[in-house]
Amino acid sequence: MTLQQLIYAVTIASTGSVNQAAKQLFLSQSSLSASILNLEQEIGINLFRRTNRGVTITPEGEEFLIHARQIVNQYRLTEEKFILKRETRKSFEVSSQHYTFAVKAFINMAKQFELDRYAFGMHECKTTEVIENVKNYKSEIGVLYVDDFNHDILMRTFNENDLIFTELFSCKIFVFLADSHPLAKNDILDLDDLQPYPCLSFDQGENSAFYLAEEVYSSLNYKHVINVSDRATMLNLMIGLNGYTLCSGIMCEDLNGKDYTVIPLNSDKIMRIGYIRRKDSQISNMAQIYIDELKKCSINII
C-alpha cells in the first residue's frame, strides 16, 4: 500500500467516479482502476461498488477511507509547509452539544488568530453526531456531559469508538428560563414546580435513547415536552410558551441576551462537562487553546 494509492482512493471517493478522478489525477482510467484493484487485493476488502452511474463506497471502504483521508490530509499539509514553502492555514474543528459556553470558548479561541490564516469549524449537533464527528476525524474535540445516569453506557460507547473522555469541570443542575417566566423570581425550584410548563429538549433524531439526551432527568414522564433542533428556537419557546430546560447554570449574556435567567434545581445530581478525542491523536495547539477557554467558562457557574 502506497501513499499514491491512498490519494487515488480518496479522489475517487470525493468525485464518485473513476473517470472524473482519473481526469483530476491526470491518469488513464484503466491505470487508475488497476491501481485501486491492486490496493483492494492487498488489503483484502472492496473499497467501491462499480455501477453504470459511477461508484459507491462499501461499508468496509468507509472505514478504510476515514484513515486514508487523515493520512492524505496530513501529507498535503506537510508538503505545503516544508516542500512548497506555502504559509499553511491553521485548522481546527470542534463538535458540541448545544452549549452556549462552548460557542463562547470557540469565539475567544478564534479571536486569538484574527490576523492569521485559518480554517475553523464549530458544529452544534446531536450527541451521536458529536461522537461520530470525533471518531471520523471531522472534529478534533467533542464537547458533551456525563452523569451517573448515562456514565456507563457513554463510557462503553467511547471505548468502542477509540475515544477518550476528559472531564473539565462539574456543576449542579439549574433551570434555564426566560425572565418573564412565572417562576423566574424563585430562589430555588423543584421538579414539581416545573410540571405545568413545557420542558424543552434537544431532539436526538432516530437515536433518541434517554442516555443520549442533552438534558438530565431525560427519563422522567413530563406532562409537556417540546423537542427542538436548535438553540434559537429553544430561546424563543422560553419566551413564547414559558418553556424551560435543565442546564449547567453557565450564563453567556453577551450571546443569549439578558432576557433569560438560571435558577438552582433542588437536586443532588451533578453534570460533568468534558471533551472527547481520539485515543490515537495528540492534542493540537488549537485544541489546547480551546480547552483552556472552556475551563475559563466554569468561573461563570452560578
Secondary structure, DSSP 8 states (H G I E B T S, - for coil): --HHHHHHHHHHHHHT-HHHHHHHHT--HHHHHHHHHHHHHHHTS--EEEETTEEEE-HHHHHHHHHHHHHHHHHHHHIIIIIS-----EEEEEEESS-HHHHHHHHHHHHTTTTS-EEEEEEE--HHHHHHHHHTTS-SEEEEEE-TTTHHHHHHHHHHTTEEEEEEEEE--EEEEETTSTTTT-SSB-HHHHTTS-EEEE--TT---GGG-SSTTTTS--SSEEEESSHHHHHHHHHHS--EEEE--B--HHHH-SSEEEEEBS----EEEEEEEETT----HHHHHHHHHHHHHGGGB-
